[in-house]
């Protein structure tokens, strides 16, 4: 496993860390014991950073992570969680002191922690990025010892750039993968200059970049890939990175054709992300130990060639850019 510093924090985190959305819910059936086995496999592979949220399974994901921490009390496990999506409707006014404090206290209880390593605003209403008082509340929660650091999880590059205006924002979590290249073009240099860490979320484009999905694939009713393709429940960019499914499958076939020997498509997709120095880590999900072992192994693969990087860019430019680039 390889490690990179997370912004200006005291954390050095695994370049392929663990995204815990799938073990909470909205990805089909989940078994807590199997999820725990996947988390154990992550630690065994050198992963030391887990990203979760209070709404993943209404706290289920956080509570499974707490079980892991109790099992491995002597291991370094940094936990990032998120707050804000418990609002029934996203409104700027919802990001007030009472709500933020209550959400933090609930996550502390679920995770059985005295202080959160990293709290991230969870894709808040866009107007929140123009509300310095919200970030002042987060500063107060740091001072109170409830969290060590804070950052944001964003939907758009414009939101990411606005977040950099706040001096104590330590990290930005943004969708970045082979089907969503805009952050590298418009955001990464600014983040590096500000010494802000980048968490590449949805790195496998909701499973598309595993190469295992087909036109015949079906998804459980409680899987967002069956009910959110057009943004019915939350931003459609969260599902298949916002790329229409049939177009995305065609792009994946083109990526398979340029995949180097000796790695799975999943590993190719993750190693590609790590070619960008601005990225602190990718946070793919895993529901089984086997999936997690495949993910983690990508961290130690050799660098990709310039020709391969150019080929990925060409696939994006020719097949994907017009579908997503202007939206996020």
VENKAVEN-V571408 format. One record per backbone hydrogen bond with DSSP energy under -0.5 kcal/mol. NH is the residue of the N-H (numbers start at 1). CO is the residue of the C=O. Records with the same first field share a line. If there is no record, write none. Layout:
NH->CO / CO
This chain:
4->13
6->11
7->5
9->6
13->4 / 11
15->2
17->15 / 282
18->49
19->17 / 284
20->18 / 51
24->21
25->21
27->28
28->222
35->31
36->32
37->33
38->34
39->35
40->36
41->37
42->38
43->39
44->40
45->41
46->43
47->42
50->78
51->18
52->50 / 80
54->82
56->53
57->55
58->55
60->57
61->56
63->59
64->60
65->61
66->62
67->63
68->64
69->65
70->66
71->67
72->68
73->70
75->72
77->75
78->48
80->50
81->118
83->120
87->84
91->89
94->91
95->92
96->94
100->96
101->97
102->98
103->99
104->100
105->101
106->102
107->103
108->104
109->105
110->106
111->107
112->108
113->108
116->146
117->79
118->79
119->149
120->81
121->151
122->83
123->121 / 153
128->125
129->126
130->127
131->128
132->130
134->131
135->131
136->132
137->133
138->134
139->135
140->136
141->137
142->138
143->139
144->140
145->142
146->141
147->141
148->116
149->116 / 117
150->168
151->119
152->171
153->121
154->173
157->328
160->156
161->157
162->158
163->159
164->160
165->162
166->163
167->165
169->166
170->150 / 168
172->197
173->152
174->172 / 199
176->201
177->180
180->177
184->181
185->181 / 182
186->182
187->183
188->183
191->187
192->188
193->189
194->190
195->191 / 192
196->191
197->170
199->172
200->198 / 281
201->174 / 199
205->202
207->204
208->205
209->204
210->207
211->208
212->207
217->214
223->220
224->26 / 222
226->223
227->223
228->224
231->228
238->235
239->236
240->238
242->236 / 239
243->240
248->244
249->245
250->246
251->247
252->248
253->249
254->250
255->251
256->252
257->253
258->254 / 255
259->255 / 256
263->260
268->264
269->265
270->266
271->267
272->268
273->269
274->270
275->271 / 272
276->273
277->275
279->276
280->198
281->198
282->15
283->200
286->19
292->288
293->289
294->290
295->291
296->292
297->293
298->294 / 295
299->296
300->297
301->298
309->305
310->306
311->307
312->308
313->309
314->310
315->311
316->312
317->313
318->314
319->315
320->315 / 316
321->316
323->320
324->320 / 321
325->321
327->324
328->324
